[in-house]
């Protein structure tokens, strides 16, 4: 008995458009579109119904198309690839797309690191601000990139931070989220800003970088303050150093980031090195 058309199709291992859609996780609409654009022509089209059927060897073509589309390959590019049917050219094209994908992955990793860094910075800043007392903390040696700073207040420091951004341009991925200002101070506690700084990440080597200063590792007196209690906290730390006969020649002011949206206020942590050093001035 002669087999009907559908039976012949199944014997020849052709798959209906619906079956292909399920097997290859692609929409019927997309398959129809790729047919219309001449990118993926069905192996068989039934004349009476217009039903589309695909062969199993076309599955690899679908994989290629899906991968290329994930990499933002245009329809025009796909048309060219499947028009020429040149395997060598296809492999060259895929290598190009692979390089683009690796660059995109690298960029996305940098974005994720930035998000993680912001989350960590805000979390640590909020924890620091919970403590309203003077503490003695240990910090490892830190390398910082600096730019001269001659004036602070009334947002003047932003001009110097702009200069700092130019200095670290091209090295952004090597920098941590820690930024601030380095001050020298006399015995009357008149503070003189010297540099704005950005701390370098712990895992970065310093050989090729310019404008480097080293913040010594060791014990530091620390106290956090906000705009609202800045003068009070400043007087507290001055009193503490005098009562404990601690000679202060300089201090570090680290920016705290606890609120991205409240631009009317600010928070910082003062850090005063109390270890041994030949020169405590910046």
C-alpha positions as a Markdown table, in Angstrom:
| # | Residue | x | y | z |
|---|---|---|---|---|
| 1 | Unk | 0.0 | 0.0 | 0.0 |
| 2 | Unk | 1.3 | 3.4 | -1.0 |
| 3 | Unk | 2.3 | 5.7 | 1.9 |
| 4 | Unk | 0.7 | 9.1 | 2.1 |
| 5 | Unk | 2.8 | 12.3 | 2.1 |
| 6 | Unk | 3.0 | 12.7 | 5.9 |
| 7 | Unk | 4.2 | 9.1 | 6.3 |
| 8 | Unk | 6.9 | 9.7 | 3.7 |
| 9 | Unk | 8.0 | 12.8 | 5.5 |
| 10 | Unk | 8.3 | 11.0 | 8.8 |
| 11 | Unk | 10.2 | 8.1 | 7.2 |
| 12 | Unk | 12.7 | 10.7 | 5.8 |
| 13 | Unk | 13.1 | 12.1 | 9.4 |
| 14 | Unk | 11.7 | 15.5 | 8.6 |
| 15 | Unk | 10.3 | 17.5 | 11.4 |
| 16 | Unk | 7.4 | 19.9 | 11.3 |
| 17 | Unk | 7.8 | 23.5 | 12.2 |
| 18 | Unk | 6.1 | 22.9 | 15.5 |
| 19 | Unk | 8.3 | 20.0 | 16.4 |
| 20 | Unk | 11.4 | 22.0 | 15.5 |
| 21 | Unk | 10.2 | 24.9 | 17.6 |
| 22 | Unk | 9.9 | 22.6 | 20.7 |
| 23 | Unk | 13.1 | 20.7 | 20.1 |
| 24 | Unk | 15.3 | 23.8 | 19.4 |
| 25 | Unk | 13.6 | 26.1 | 21.8 |
| 26 | Unk | 12.7 | 28.7 | 19.1 |
| 27 | Unk | 9.4 | 30.2 | 18.2 |
| 28 | Unk | 7.4 | 29.3 | 15.2 |
| 29 | Unk | 7.2 | 33.0 | 14.4 |
| 30 | Unk | 11.0 | 33.2 | 14.3 |
| 31 | Unk | 11.3 | 30.1 | 12.0 |
| 32 | Unk | 8.8 | 31.6 | 9.6 |
| 33 | Unk | 10.7 | 34.9 | 9.6 |
| 34 | Unk | 14.0 | 33.3 | 8.9 |
| 35 | Unk | 12.4 | 31.5 | 6.0 |
| 36 | Unk | 10.9 | 34.7 | 4.7 |
| 37 | Unk | 14.4 | 36.4 | 4.9 |
| 38 | Unk | 16.0 | 33.5 | 3.1 |
| 39 | Unk | 18.2 | 32.5 | 6.0 |
| 40 | Unk | 16.7 | 29.1 | 6.9 |
| 41 | Unk | 14.8 | 27.5 | 4.0 |
| 42 | Unk | 12.7 | 24.5 | 5.1 |
| 43 | Unk | 13.8 | 21.2 | 3.6 |
| 44 | Unk | 10.3 | 20.5 | 2.4 |
| 45 | Unk | 7.2 | 22.6 | 2.0 |
| 46 | Unk | 4.0 | 20.7 | 1.4 |
| 47 | Unk | 2.3 | 22.1 | -1.7 |
| 48 | Unk | -1.3 | 21.5 | -0.6 |
| 49 | Unk | -1.0 | 23.0 | 2.9 |
| 50 | Unk | 2.1 | 25.1 | 2.9 |
| 51 | Unk | 3.4 | 23.2 | 5.9 |
| 52 | Unk | 7.1 | 23.6 | 6.5 |
| 53 | Unk | 9.4 | 20.6 | 7.4 |
| 54 | Unk | 13.0 | 20.7 | 8.4 |
| 55 | Unk | 15.7 | 18.0 | 8.3 |
| 56 | Unk | 17.8 | 17.1 | 11.3 |
| 57 | Unk | 21.0 | 18.5 | 9.6 |
| 58 | Unk | 19.4 | 21.9 | 9.7 |
| 59 | Unk | 19.4 | 21.9 | 13.5 |
| 60 | Unk | 23.0 | 23.0 | 13.5 |
| 61 | Unk | 22.0 | 25.9 | 11.3 |
| 62 | Unk | 19.4 | 26.9 | 13.9 |
| 63 | Unk | 22.1 | 26.7 | 16.6 |
| 64 | Unk | 24.3 | 29.0 | 14.6 |
| 65 | Unk | 21.5 | 31.5 | 13.9 |
| 66 | Unk | 20.4 | 31.6 | 17.6 |
| 67 | Unk | 24.0 | 32.1 | 18.8 |
| 68 | Unk | 24.6 | 34.8 | 16.2 |
| 69 | Unk | 21.4 | 36.6 | 17.2 |
| 70 | Unk | 22.4 | 36.4 | 20.9 |
| 71 | Unk | 25.6 | 38.3 | 19.8 |
| 72 | Unk | 23.5 | 41.0 | 18.1 |
| 73 | Unk | 24.2 | 39.7 | 14.6 |
| 74 | Unk | 22.0 | 41.5 | 12.1 |
| 75 | Unk | 19.6 | 39.8 | 9.7 |
| 76 | Unk | 21.7 | 41.2 | 6.8 |
| 77 | Unk | 24.8 | 39.5 | 8.1 |
| 78 | Unk | 23.0 | 36.3 | 8.5 |
| 79 | Unk | 21.6 | 36.5 | 5.0 |
| 80 | Unk | 25.1 | 36.9 | 3.7 |
| 81 | Unk | 26.4 | 33.9 | 5.7 |
| 82 | Unk | 23.7 | 31.5 | 4.5 |
| 83 | Unk | 23.7 | 32.9 | 1.0 |
| 84 | Unk | 27.4 | 32.1 | 0.5 |
| 85 | Unk | 27.3 | 28.7 | 2.4 |
| 86 | Unk | 31.1 | 29.0 | 2.9 |
| 87 | Unk | 32.3 | 27.2 | 6.1 |
| 88 | Unk | 35.6 | 29.0 | 6.2 |
| 89 | Unk | 33.9 | 32.4 | 6.1 |
| 90 | Unk | 31.4 | 31.2 | 8.7 |
| 91 | Unk | 34.2 | 30.2 | 11.1 |
| 92 | Unk | 36.0 | 33.5 | 10.5 |
| 93 | Unk | 32.8 | 35.3 | 11.3 |
| 94 | Unk | 32.2 | 33.3 | 14.4 |
| 95 | Unk | 35.7 | 34.0 | 15.7 |
| 96 | Unk | 35.0 | 37.7 | 15.2 |
| 97 | Unk | 31.8 | 37.3 | 17.2 |
| 98 | Unk | 33.6 | 35.3 | 19.8 |
| 99 | Unk | 36.1 | 38.1 | 20.4 |
| 100 | Unk | 33.2 | 40.6 | 20.6 |
| 101 | Unk | 31.5 | 38.3 | 23.1 |
| 102 | Unk | 34.6 | 38.1 | 25.3 |
| 103 | Unk | 34.9 | 41.9 | 25.3 |
| 104 | Unk | 31.3 | 42.2 | 26.3 |
| 105 | Unk | 31.7 | 39.6 | 29.1 |
| 106 | Unk | 34.7 | 41.6 | 30.3 |
| 107 | Unk | 32.7 | 44.8 | 30.4 |
| 108 | Unk | 29.8 | 43.1 | 32.2 |
| 109 | Unk | 32.3 | 41.7 | 34.8 |
| 110 | Unk | 33.5 | 45.3 | 35.4 |
| 111 | Unk | 29.9 | 46.4 | 35.8 |
| 112 | Unk | 29.3 | 43.6 | 38.3 |
| 113 | Unk | 32.5 | 44.6 | 40.2 |
| 114 | Unk | 31.3 | 48.2 | 40.3 |
| 115 | Unk | 27.9 | 47.2 | 41.7 |
| 116 | Unk | 29.6 | 45.0 | 44.3 |
| 117 | Unk | 32.0 | 47.8 | 45.2 |
| 118 | Unk | 29.2 | 50.3 | 45.6 |
| 119 | Unk | 27.3 | 47.8 | 47.8 |
| 120 | Unk | 30.3 | 47.2 | 49.9 |
| 121 | Unk | 31.2 | 50.9 | 50.2 |
| 122 | Unk | 27.7 | 51.9 | 51.3 |
| 123 | Unk | 27.5 | 49.0 | 53.8 |
| 124 | Unk | 30.8 | 49.7 | 55.4 |
| 125 | Unk | 30.1 | 53.5 | 55.5 |
| 126 | Unk | 26.8 | 52.9 | 57.3 |
| 127 | Unk | 28.5 | 50.6 | 59.8 |
| 128 | Unk | 31.2 | 53.2 | 60.4 |
| 129 | Unk | 28.6 | 55.9 | 61.0 |
| 130 | Unk | 26.9 | 53.8 | 63.6 |
| 131 | Unk | 29.9 | 54.3 | 65.9 |
| 132 | Unk | 30.1 | 57.8 | 67.3 |
| 133 | Unk | 33.2 | 57.2 | 69.5 |
| 134 | Unk | 36.9 | 57.4 | 68.8 |
| 135 | Unk | 38.4 | 54.1 | 67.9 |
| 136 | Unk | 41.9 | 52.7 | 67.3 |
| 137 | Unk | 42.0 | 50.8 | 64.1 |
| 138 | Unk | 44.7 | 48.9 | 62.2 |
| 139 | Unk | 45.0 | 49.5 | 58.5 |
| 140 | Unk | 47.3 | 47.8 | 56.1 |
| 141 | Unk | 49.7 | 49.8 | 54.0 |
| 142 | Unk | 47.8 | 51.6 | 51.2 |
| 143 | Unk | 48.9 | 53.0 | 47.9 |
| 144 | Unk | 47.0 | 56.1 | 46.7 |
| 145 | Unk | 47.0 | 58.1 | 43.5 |
| 146 | Unk | 47.0 | 61.8 | 44.4 |
| 147 | Unk | 46.3 | 65.1 | 42.8 |
| 148 | Unk | 47.2 | 68.5 | 44.4 |
| 149 | Unk | 44.4 | 70.1 | 46.4 |
| 150 | Unk | 44.7 | 73.7 | 47.6 |
| 151 | Unk | 41.2 | 74.5 | 48.8 |
| 152 | Unk | 38.2 | 72.7 | 50.3 |
| 153 | Unk | 34.7 | 73.8 | 51.2 |
| 154 | Unk | 31.9 | 75.2 | 49.1 |
| 155 | Unk | 32.5 | 72.2 | 46.8 |
| 156 | Unk | 35.9 | 73.6 | 45.8 |
| 157 | Unk | 37.3 | 70.1 | 46.3 |
| 158 | Unk | 35.3 | 68.8 | 43.3 |
| 159 | Unk | 37.6 | 70.8 | 41.0 |
| 160 | Unk | 40.5 | 68.8 | 42.4 |
| 161 | Unk | 38.7 | 65.5 | 42.2 |
| 162 | Unk | 38.2 | 66.3 | 38.5 |
| 163 | Unk | 42.0 | 66.7 | 38.2 |
| 164 | Unk | 42.3 | 63.3 | 40.0 |
| 165 | Unk | 40.0 | 61.7 | 37.5 |
| 166 | Unk | 42.2 | 62.8 | 34.7 |
| 167 | Unk | 45.2 | 61.4 | 36.5 |
| 168 | Unk | 43.7 | 57.9 | 36.9 |
| 169 | Unk | 42.2 | 57.8 | 33.5 |
| 170 | Unk | 42.9 | 54.5 | 32.0 |
| 171 | Unk | 43.6 | 53.0 | 35.4 |
| 172 | Unk | 40.0 | 53.0 | 36.7 |
| 173 | Unk | 39.8 | 49.2 | 37.0 |
| 174 | Unk | 42.8 | 49.3 | 39.3 |
| 175 | Unk | 41.2 | 51.7 | 41.8 |
| 176 | Unk | 39.1 | 50.9 | 44.9 |
| 177 | Unk | 36.1 | 52.9 | 46.0 |
| 178 | Unk | 38.0 | 54.7 | 48.8 |
| 179 | Unk | 38.6 | 58.4 | 48.1 |
| 180 | Unk | 39.3 | 61.4 | 50.3 |
| 181 | Unk | 41.6 | 64.2 | 51.1 |
| 182 | Unk | 45.1 | 64.3 | 52.8 |
| 183 | Unk | 45.7 | 67.2 | 55.2 |
| 184 | Unk | 48.7 | 68.6 | 57.0 |
| 185 | Unk | 48.0 | 70.2 | 60.3 |
| 186 | Unk | 49.9 | 72.4 | 62.7 |
| 187 | Unk | 49.9 | 72.4 | 66.5 |
| 188 | Unk | 46.9 | 74.7 | 66.6 |
| 189 | Unk | 45.1 | 72.3 | 64.4 |
| 190 | Unk | 44.9 | 74.6 | 61.4 |
| 191 | Unk | 44.3 | 72.1 | 58.6 |
| 192 | Unk | 45.9 | 72.5 | 55.2 |
| 193 | Unk | 44.6 | 70.4 | 52.4 |
| 194 | Unk | 47.4 | 68.9 | 50.3 |
| 195 | Unk | 46.0 | 66.2 | 48.0 |
| 196 | Unk | 42.8 | 64.5 | 47.0 |
| 197 | Unk | 43.3 | 60.8 | 46.6 |
| 198 | Unk | 41.9 | 57.5 | 45.3 |
| 199 | Unk | 43.1 | 54.3 | 46.9 |
| 200 | Unk | 44.6 | 51.6 | 44.7 |
| 201 | Unk | 43.2 | 48.1 | 44.9 |
| 202 | Unk | 45.2 | 45.7 | 47.1 |
| 203 | Unk | 45.8 | 43.2 | 44.3 |
| 204 | Unk | 47.3 | 45.8 | 41.9 |
| 205 | Unk | 51.0 | 46.2 | 41.2 |
| 206 | Unk | 52.2 | 49.8 | 41.3 |
| 207 | Unk | 55.3 | 49.9 | 39.0 |
| 208 | Unk | 53.7 | 51.6 | 36.0 |
| 209 | Unk | 51.5 | 54.1 | 37.9 |
| 210 | Unk | 52.3 | 57.8 | 38.5 |
| 211 | Unk | 51.5 | 60.2 | 41.3 |
| 212 | Unk | 51.7 | 57.5 | 44.0 |
| 213 | Unk | 51.8 | 58.1 | 47.7 |
| 214 | Unk | 52.0 | 55.5 | 50.4 |
| 215 | Unk | 49.8 | 55.6 | 53.5 |
| 216 | Unk | 51.7 | 53.6 | 56.2 |
| 217 | Unk | 50.2 | 50.5 | 57.7 |
| 218 | Unk | 49.6 | 50.5 | 61.4 |
| 219 | Unk | 47.4 | 51.9 | 64.1 |
| 220 | Unk | 45.1 | 54.9 | 63.4 |
| 221 | Unk | 42.9 | 57.0 | 65.6 |
| 222 | Unk | 39.5 | 57.1 | 63.8 |
| 223 | Unk | 36.3 | 59.1 | 64.2 |
| 224 | Unk | 33.4 | 59.5 | 61.8 |
| 225 | Unk | 31.4 | 62.6 | 61.4 |
| 226 | Unk | 28.6 | 64.1 | 59.2 |
| 227 | Unk | 27.9 | 67.6 | 58.1 |
| 228 | Unk | 25.6 | 68.1 | 61.1 |
| 229 | Unk | 28.2 | 67.2 | 63.8 |
| 230 | Unk | 31.5 | 68.0 | 62.0 |
| 231 | Unk | 32.6 | 70.7 | 64.4 |
| 232 | Unk | 31.7 | 68.8 | 67.5 |
| 233 | Unk | 33.6 | 65.6 | 66.3 |
| 234 | Unk | 36.6 | 67.7 | 65.2 |
| 235 | Unk | 36.8 | 69.2 | 68.8 |
| 236 | Unk | 36.4 | 65.7 | 70.2 |
| 237 | Unk | 39.4 | 64.3 | 68.3 |
| 238 | Unk | 41.5 | 67.4 | 69.1 |
| 239 | Unk | 40.8 | 67.0 | 72.8 |
| 240 | Unk | 41.6 | 63.3 | 72.6 |
| 241 | Unk | 45.0 | 63.8 | 71.0 |
| 242 | Unk | 45.9 | 66.6 | 73.5 |
| 243 | Unk | 44.9 | 64.5 | 76.5 |
| 244 | Unk | 46.9 | 61.6 | 75.3 |
| 245 | Unk | 49.9 | 63.7 | 74.2 |
| 246 | Unk | 49.7 | 62.5 | 70.6 |
| 247 | Unk | 51.5 | 64.8 | 68.2 |
| 248 | Unk | 49.5 | 65.2 | 65.0 |
| 249 | Unk | 51.1 | 66.5 | 61.9 |
| 250 | Unk | 48.6 | 65.2 | 59.3 |
| 251 | Unk | 45.4 | 63.3 | 58.9 |
| 252 | Unk | 43.4 | 61.4 | 56.3 |
| 253 | Unk | 39.8 | 62.3 | 55.6 |
| 254 | Unk | 38.0 | 59.4 | 53.9 |
| 255 | Unk | 34.7 | 60.0 | 52.2 |
| 256 | Unk | 31.8 | 57.8 | 53.4 |
| 257 | Unk | 29.0 | 57.0 | 51.0 |
| 258 | Unk | 25.9 | 56.2 | 52.9 |
| 259 | Unk | 23.2 | 58.0 | 50.8 |
| 260 | Unk | 23.5 | 58.6 | 47.1 |
| 261 | Unk | 20.5 | 60.9 | 46.9 |
| 262 | Unk | 21.0 | 63.4 | 49.8 |
| 263 | Unk | 23.3 | 65.9 | 48.2 |
| 264 | Unk | 22.8 | 68.4 | 51.0 |
| 265 | Unk | 24.8 | 66.4 | 53.5 |
| 266 | Unk | 28.1 | 64.5 | 53.6 |
| 267 | Unk | 30.0 | 62.1 | 55.9 |
| 268 | Unk | 33.6 | 61.3 | 56.4 |
| 269 | Unk | 36.0 | 59.4 | 58.7 |
| 270 | Unk | 39.1 | 61.1 | 60.1 |
| 271 | Unk | 42.1 | 58.8 | 60.3 |
| 272 | Unk | 45.3 | 59.8 | 62.2 |
| 273 | Unk | 48.3 | 57.6 | 62.0 |
| 274 | Unk | 49.9 | 57.0 | 65.4 |
| 275 | Unk | 52.7 | 54.5 | 64.4 |
| 276 | Unk | 56.3 | 55.2 | 63.8 |
| 277 | Unk | 57.2 | 57.2 | 60.7 |
| 278 | Unk | 60.1 | 59.5 | 59.8 |
| 279 | Unk | 57.8 | 62.1 | 58.2 |
| 280 | Unk | 54.2 | 62.2 | 59.1 |
| 281 | Unk | 53.4 | 65.2 | 56.9 |
| 282 | Unk | 52.1 | 64.8 | 53.4 |
